[in-house]
Amino acid sequence: MTREERRRIVPFALRAALASVATALFLLALKGYAAWHTGSVAMLGSLADTALDLLASLVTLYGVKLAAEPADHDHRFGHGKAEALAALFQVSLITVSAIGIAWQAVERFNNPQVNEDASLGIGVSVLAIGATMALLAYQRSIIRRTGSVAIMADNVHYQSDVLLNMAVIGALVLDQYLGISGADPVFGIAIALWLAWGAFGASSQAIDMLMDKEWPDEQRAAFIEVAARQPGIRGIHDFRTRRAGTHDFAQFHMEVDRNLTVAAAHDIVENVEKRLRDVFPRVEVLIHLDPEGHVDTDNPLVEADVTPHWFGKRI
C-alpha cells in the first residue's frame, strides 16, 4: 500500500473510532441515570457493558492510530497488528463484563429487589438502541472502505449492545407490567451468556491476524488469477498471504523463461506488480524470481505451481 492510499484510508478508521468513543460517552451518562432510578439489574448490566465499551473504544482509537503509523526501522512491516491487539483487549473486557453481570444477577436471585420507574428504563433503552444502530451503520460503511479489524471487533461489540438493550426492555416489561418475578435477573444471566459467546467469536479474527492466517480461498484465487494472466509468467508457486490491520501482504515465487536476460525478467516482474497494484491497491506484494522448472525446497508446505488452469485465459 502506498503512502497516498494509506492517507486516504486511515482518516476513515479514525473517524469511526472517534464516533464509537462519543457514542459510548453519551450512552454511559444516559444509562447511569436510568440504572440509578430503576434499580434494574438488567439495566445495571447494560450500564457496566457501556462503561467497558468506552474503555474498549478508547483502546480501539489508540490501536487504529498506532496501526496507521508507517513502517519504521524496528517495524519494517508496519504497525498493523496493533489493531488485532486492540481487538483482543476488547474481548477481555467483554468477558469481564459478562462475569460481573452474571454475578450481580445471581445476587439479585438471593436478595430480590423491586425495580422502579420501568418507563424511564424502557425509554432510555429505546434511545440507546437508536444511537447504537446509527453508530453500527456508520461503522459498517467504514469497514467496507478500510477492512479495519479493530473497527470490526468494535462493530461486533456494539451489535451485542442492541440485543442488550432489547433484553433490558423485555426484563422491565415482564417484571413490572406483567408481574413475572425473577425476570430481571434471568435476563441479566442471558445477557452475560450472550456477551461471553460474543467474546469467543470476536477473538477468532484477531487471533487469525496475529497468527498470520492465510487469506480465504476465494481471495487467494482472485489474486492468483490476476497474476497468472500477465504475459511472460511460466508458473507461480510458494504463494503465501497474511493480513495486518488494514494492510494485506502477498508473496510468491514467479517462474519465467530461464533464457531471458535479467533486465527482461525484471520488466516482467514490474508489469505483474503494477497490474496487481491496480486491482488490489491495499496489498503489498513481494515477488521472488525463479527460472522455469526450478525447485526451491522439499518443504511439503511449499505449494507447487498454482497457475496452470489460468494459462489459457490470459488477457
HELIX and SHEET records of a PDB file:
HELIX    1   1 ARG A    3  THR A   38  1                                  36    
HELIX    2   2 VAL A   41  ALA A   67  1                                  27    
HELIX    3   3 ALA A   82  ASN A  110  1                                  29    
HELIX    4   4 ALA A  118  THR A  146  1                                  29    
HELIX    5   5 VAL A  149  LEU A  172  1                                  24    
HELIX    6   6 VAL A  173  TYR A  177  3                                   5    
HELIX    7   7 ALA A  183  LEU A  210  1                                  28    
HELIX    8   8 ASP A  217  ALA A  228  1                                  12    
HELIX    9   9 VAL A  262  VAL A  279  1                                  18    
HELIX   10  10 PRO A  308  LYS A  313  5                                   6    
SHEET    1   A 3 GLY A 235  ALA A 244  0                                        
SHEET    2   A 3 HIS A 247  VAL A 256 -1                                        
SHEET    3   A 3 VAL A 283  PRO A 291  1                                        
END                                                                             
